[in-house]
């Protein structure tokens, strides 16, 4: 199954999800699927690099171990990012009234399906 197919299925399974993308820790988008853009995905991938570094550093400083997932919930949307491996994350963008719990669950279940491709 291609990355695009996985991203499409991920968006389709979550009520209120509008886009999904695979982002490298360097801030470069590997693949994206966005039937509806409510956030600039190029900007998201660029900002993700800094967020990943900051969150990883904070988790390390607090002695929490590896940060595997983080979310940003704002007025216009929520973004859930889940670690695929040390170099890549899967991000899901959801409308404010979307199902964030299901989004987290779907990301957790889809990662094993694609992590071998990296």
N, C-alpha and C positions, 0 to 999 in steps of 0.2 A: 504494500500500500504506500502511495506517495505521501510526502509531507502535506501537500495541498489537500489530499483526501482526508487525512487525519485532522487537519485544522478545520475543514468544512464540517466533518462529523462532530468535532468538539463544539463548534458554535451551534450546530443544529440541535444538540442534546440539551442545551442550557437555555431556559426561558430568559429572554432579555439579553442574551449574548449577541454581540454585533460584529466582533472580529477576534481573530487569534493570530499569533505570530510566534515564530521561533527566533530568538534573539541570542547572538553571541555575547559573551561578557565584554567583548571589545566594542559593543554598541552597534554592530552590523546585523541587519535583518537577514536571516537565511531564507525564510519563506513567510508569506503572510496571506491571510484570507480575510477579506473585509467587505462583505456585502453592504455594510453600512458603516461609514466612518464618522464617529463622533469624537475621535481624538486623532491628532496627526501621528500616524504610525512611524514616520521617519523620525519625528521628534521623540516619540516614546522610545524607540530603539537607541537613540543617542543618549537620552537621559537614563536609560536602564543601566548603562555601564557604570555611571556614578552611583546610582542607587544600590546596585549589587555590591560594589566595593564598600560603601558606607554601612550597609546592613550586615555584610559579612564581618567587617571590622567590629561593629558594635556587638554582634553575637559572640565573637571571639573574646573581646574585652570583658564581657559579662560571664565568660566561662560557660556559655550555653552550647557550645559545639557548633556544628555546621548549620547555617541557615538554609532551610530547604524550600521555604515558601514565604512570600510576603504579599500584602495587599495595600492598595491605596484606594480609599473610598472618598470620592469628592462629590461636589454638587452635580456635575454633568455625567459622571460615570464612575465605575469601579474598575480597577485593574488588579487581577490576581496573577502573580508570577510564581511559577514552580520550577525548581531546578531539575534539569534533565541529567546533567553531569557537571563537572567542574568548569566547563566552557560554554554551556548553553542553557537557556531558560525557555519555557513555554509561557507565553502571556495570553490572558483572556480578558477582553474588554466587555463589560456588562453595563447595561443601562441601570439607572438608579433603582428602578423597581424590579430588577431581574433577580434570579435565584442564585445568590452568592454561595450558599451551601452546596447546591448541586454543581456549581462551577468548580468549587474546590475538589469535590468528589470526582468529577469527570477528569480534571487535570491529573489527579492522583492515579486514576486508572489508565489514562492514555499514555503516560510517561513510559511504562514498561514496554509498550508496543513500539515505541520509536527509539528508545535509548540505544539499542543495538546498532542503529544506523550511524551513530556517531563514533 
